[in-house]
Amino acid sequence: MKFFRKLFLLFLVSAFIFVFWIVMPKKSQPQVRKYIPAARPCRTPLKYAIDSADPRFNISPEKLRDVLEAAENLWEIKSGLNLFEYDPEAELKVRLVFDERQQQTYEAEQLEASLKNLDTQKASLEKQQSALSGEYDKKLTSFKKEVEKYEKDLKEYNEEVSDWNNQKRTSEEEYNKLKKEEQNLKDQFNKLKKAEAELNAIAKKANTVITQENKIINSYNSAVNTYKSKFGSSQEFEKGIFDPSAGIIIYQFKETSDLALTLIHEFGHALGIEHVENPKSIMYYMIGEQNLDNPALTAEDAAGLKSACQL
Ligand SMILES: [Zn+2]
């Protein structure tokens, strides 16, 4: 059950990640050349500037510059050309526009964190419950043995008392022995009462833990349902676009790594490279199978670069 839930959560998270699209508006293709001279393209650096970055993205201008520079590098190293240059006066602008897409990303992240937290709490309660249950079983076994012994001793004592009453035994020594046995039985009984109270206390504690556990499970299920209703259905939206008239606009990213990948992709469009068919390619129309931690150009990306820059 636990594994299933984890798998389900993983599925939800993956479903959310994989529906992000990077789109190049269809109309842009004929205008791409606006930035690229037809003769000897890519020999003059394409100048660009950061126009604006909504503070809700929580990325500093310095960090954004770093990511942009890393995005430049991938194309520049491959071509051996200085393809891009940062220039505050440049016509090509980069903008980070905050809308419901990034808002949803934050909400999804919060829900994921709360699900993770609930899972941790549940695991801790399960551990407590299992320890209590083990303790209870152990104490119950020894309690049952002691009850058996008590009942046996009590039976023997009653028989002895019966013998005494029938005048079979009359000595004072015998009487004292019975008195001693009686006290012993009383002690045993009190001990049993104490053990019984201890068992009940453990059971009560275990029930409290189970109640807490059920509450956590309810919260977890409710959070999963929220996640499912908000992010479970297929949501296709753009992470970013390149539009020759608007420039590069970024709408959504989860981490620096997917921001970098989106920027590399949009820089590719700015160079005049179109989408390619390999899902591992930077210039594939969708993010998903590319190496986020170590983005690299595929043969298809390289071919696109070669063609666009007439290398
Ligand atoms: Zn694209």
Residues whose N, C-alpha, C, O or C-beta is under 5 A from the ligand:
A	BS01	ZN	I22 V23 M24
